[in-house]
């Protein structure tokens, strides 16, 4: 079901802005242009999604994963 929704989001993303709250990080990063990471209600990181998807060391540094 989630993958079907993401297919729809992918088709819509060129026409509208979409906010996605999801725990499947790789799926979200593959679709997202920008990332806003929240902790306790505050933004602690914002930036392009591509580096978090492609660079695992950067992901560990930023998201502590």
Secondary structure by P-SEA (a helix, b strand, c coil): caaaaaaaaaaacccbbbbbbccaaaaaaacccbbbbbcccccccccccccccccaaaaaaaccc
